[in-house]
């Protein structure tokens, strides 16, 4: 396995968390230019940058500081790379914490990411993300929609 590829893919995983926490929707969308995203809590598949930007910006509450007031933590990351095919997969756990003027610091959502990547024009890119929501807390200061955990 090439460690450079491993680092590049791990960077994509962490950029997702950074962009969501910071409500940086344009940057988030660029991560999914060549990808589709689906969650266990909703059946719709979102394809491409513009659709990701539209969905994440409409679903999430942005606070006065311009962020979601969250911190996404990523753990138990397992990345498998096929260098010759230019493809990779990753599985990881996530937990998001939030503190706002109204609610104290607490975990609000946890689950798993299952991702597929492809090297496009020499650069690793997301091609698929499945977000499995397993645990829910108080999302009242986080989302503009109702989210349900599903197995």
Secondary structure, 3 states (H helix, E strand, C coil): CCHHHHHHHHHHHHHHHHHHHCCCHHHHHHHCCCCEEEECCEEEEEEHHHHHHHHHHHHECCCCCCCCCEEEEEEEEEEEEECCCCEEEEEEEEEEEECCCCCCCEEEEEEEEEEEEEEECCEEEEEEEEEEEEEECCCCCCECCCCCCCC
